[in-house]
Amino acid sequence: MKKNILNLSKTLSSKFMNNFGGDWTESKIEILVEYAKAYLTIMNIYAHRYDWKLLYFDGFAGSGSIKKGNEQDEKIIIGAAARILEIDDPRSFDMYYFVEKEPNAKRLLETSTKLKFPQKNVYIANEDCNDKIHAMKDFLISKNGRKYKALAYIDPCGMQLNWSTLVALQKLSVDAWILVPTGMGVNRLLKSDGRISDAWLQKLENFLGMEKRDILSQFYVEKEVYTLFGTETVTTKKESAIEQSANLYMQRLGEIFKYVSKPYVLRNRMNSTMFHFFMVSNNREAVKIANEIVAKYNNRTNGTVKY
């Protein structure tokens, strides 16, 4: 019986382990862990002084591990959830809340978190991240939740995070690291001729929290061209659309949070930008620390990472 369960666990692990990984994934996790350690060191002082509790929230926790490379040189990366749970010095978080929508990945996550760290206060929700962030907001403003300060890690591989969800965190004691799919998401939906389907426009509107006309004005230019049949209006996508999307998102984050870090830029081996990784907070010192960490990793790879 135990052998059958073990074999089933291995099968599930192989099938549902996160495959979306590379050097940039490791760097992203290292940035988060380094910041978490600094966060816990500082908050440990104030938690004792003001009787605060510390909450860690991971909105896209995955299976708990990530595959990197191909079959010949495959490497398994320990996911952010376990890495954060491993931190005990100078203290741990008082509560860990992991969200994973995929049922099988959630089951694997339970093995690498709740079962591996039974002494820690771990919750796992098999729901949509947007819903759980709104629930976290309700908890943090409740009578029992007001004593909690939170560190959130929100790293979707696509555009699953709605802008209205981030707005829910406004004015709360939350530091959040957010992975923004500027190249992998936004840029891919911005067709070169501006003829974007209604479904893709809706996704862009939800993600950026902007209306269609404002989105198009950010990423496209129109000019009149003279033809044999009169003038025609030609719509052209701006060449710097990816960088523009990063700058726009950073600006928009600044409308919700007091401080926004400079991004860690994630590029593939072809030097194409995939993501921008931001940290937001209503605390100036928090973003100062984040900027120091981000600068170190950007300088280390010159912004270029292989996968």
N, C-alpha and C positions, 0 to 999 in steps of 0.2 A: 504493500500500500504506500509506504513512504517513498519507495523507488518510483512508483507511478506519479506521485505528486511532484517529486524532484524532476522527473522527465518532462512533466507538463510545464513546470516553472521554467525550465531551460528553453522549451519550445516557445512559450510566450515571450520570454526575454529576447530571444533571437528575432522573433517576428515583429514585436512592438517596441523594441528599443529605439530611441530617437536616432535617426540616420542623418539628421541635418547637422553635421559637425565638421570642424576643421581647426586649424591653428587659431583662427579668430574666435572660435567658440571657447577655447581654453583661455584666451586673453580676456574675453568678456567675463568669464567666471572669476578669473584672478582679480580683475578690477573690482568686481562685486565683493569678493571675500576680503580683499585688502581694505575696502571702505567699511565693510561690516565690522571688522576688528577695530578700526579707528572709532567707529560709531559706538561700539560697546564700551570701549575704553573711556570715552568722554561721558556717555550716558550713565555709566556705572556710578560716577560721582554724584550726578544729579538725581538718579533713581533713589539712592539712599537718602539724599537730603530731602526730597519732596515726595517720597513714597510712590514714585512712578513705576509702571510696569512697561515692559518692552515687548512689542509684537513684531514678528517677521511675517510678511505676506508675499507669497509667490503665485502670480496669476496664471502662469503657463508652466507648471512644474515638470511636465513630461513623465517619463518612466523612471527617472532617477539616474540614468546613465545614457551616454551618447556614443554612437559608433563614429569613428573617424578613419578615413582612408578606404582602400579597397580590400579585397579578400587576401591579397598578397601581404599587405603591410597594415592590416586592420589593428586599430587601437581603441580600447574602451576608455572613455573619459567619465570620471565620476561627476554626476550632475551637481548643479548649484545647491539643490535641496540638502543632500548629504554633506556637502562642504560647509554649509552654514550650520548644520546641526553638530558638526564636529567641533565648532568653536566653543571652548569653555573658559579661556583666559582672555580678559579678566573676569568674564561672566558669560552666561548664555542668555538667550532671549527667554522671556517668561512664557511666551506662546508662539507656536509656529502654525501658520495656516497655509496649506498648499491647495491649489486648484488645478485639476486636470480633467478635462472634458471627456477624453477618450477612456472608456471603461477598462480596457485591458492594460493601458499604460498606467491607469490609476492603481490597479491591483499590483503592478510591479513597483510602483512608487511606495505603496504601503510596506512592501518588504524592505526597501532600502531606507525607510524613514521610521515608521512607527515600530516595526519589529526590531530594527537594528538599534534604535534609541528609545527603548521602553521607558526610560526614566524621564524623558522629556515630554512636554505638553504639546502633542502634535495632533492637528486636525487636518483631514483631507476631504475636499469637496469635489464630487463628480458633477460639476456644473459649469456654466459659462462664466468666464472671467469678469465680463462686464457686470453681470448680476451680483457677483460676490464682492466686487469693489464697491458697488452701491450699498451692499449689506455691511461692508466694513465701515463705510462712512456713517451709517446709522448707528453702528456699535460705538464708534469713537465719540459720537456726540451724546450718547446715552449716559445715564447716571453712573453705571458700572464701567463704561468704557472711557470716561474722561481722563482717567489716570493713566491710560495707555498712550505711549508714543510709538510710532510705527516706522519700520523700514520696509519698503515694497520693491519687489523686483518684477517688472512687467516686460517680458521678452517674447512676444509673439513672432512666429516665423513669417507671418503675413500681416494683413490689415484687419485683424479681428478686433482690435481695440477701438471702441467708439470714442469720439471726442467728448461727448456728453458724459462719459464715464470719468474722464480725467477732471472735468469741471466739478464733479461730485467731491473731489479731494481738496477743493479750494479752501484755504484758510485753516486746514487741519494740520496737526503735528505729524506730518508724514514726509519722510524723505523717500523719493522714488527714483529708481533707475529704469529708464524706458528705452527699449530697442525700437527704432523707427525704420521701417523698410523703405527707405528713400529710393534705392535702385531696384530692389527686389519686388517692391509693391507699387508705390506711387508712379514711378517713371514708366512702368510696364503698362499701366492703364491709360497713360497720356499718349494717345495715338498721334502720329506725326502730323496728320492733316486736321486734327481737332475733332474728327468724327467719332466720338466716344459713345458707346451704347448707353442706353438709359440705366441698365444694371450696373455698369462700371461707374457711371456718374453718381449713382446713389451710393456706391461703396466709397467713392472719393468724398462725397458730401458727409457721410457718417464719420469717416476717418479724420477729415480735416476740420469738421464743424463749420463748413462754409457752403454758401449757395453756388449753384452752377456758374452763374455769370462771374462771380468773384474768383472762382477756381480758374476759369478759362482766361481771365484777364491776367492772372499770375503767371501762366505758363505758355500763353500764345500771343502772337502779334498778328494783326491784320493789316493788309495793304491792298490798295487798288491797283490792278494791272489792266493796261489797255490792250484790247484785242480787236480783231476785225469786226466783232459784233458789239463793240462798246467796252465799258469797263466792268471788270469782275473783282469781287473781293476774295482774296486768297488768304487763308489762315495757315500760319506756320508755327510749329512748336519751337520754343526757345532752345538754343543749344545747351544752355546750362540748367536744364530742367531739374536734374538731380540735386545740384547744389542749391538751386532755388527752393526746392521742396524742403531741404534741410534748414535753410535760413527761415523759411516761412513757418515751419513747425516750431523752431526755436523761438521765433517771435510770438507765436500763438501760445506756447508754454509760458512765456513771460507775462501773458495776460491773466494766467491762472495763479502762478506761483511767483513769489517775490524774486527768486533767484534761479537761474538756469545755468548749468555748467557748459563748458565748451564740449563738443562731442568727441568721443572716440570713433574714428572713421574705420569701418570694416570694408576692406577691398579684397577681391579674389586675385588669383595669380596673374590674371590678365590686366590687373590694376583698375578694374571696373568697380565703382562703389556699389556696395550691397546694402549696407545699413549705416545709420548714425546712432550712437549710444549716448543718451543724455542722462544727467542726474538733475532733479528738481527738488527744491526745498523752500521753506519760508525762513530758513536760517542762513545767514550770510557765511558763517564759518563752515557750515556743512558743505556748501558749494565750493568754498575755497579749498577744502581738503580734496573734494572730488576732482577739481581742476588739476591739482598737483598729481594725482594718480593718473588721470587721463593723459596729461602731458608726458609722463614717463612712458606710458605704453605707446602713444603715438610716435614718440621719438625713437623708441626701441625698434619699431617696425617701419618707421617712416610712413605710417598709415597703410602699409601694404601687408596683407596677410595671405597665406596660402591655404588651400583646402583640397 
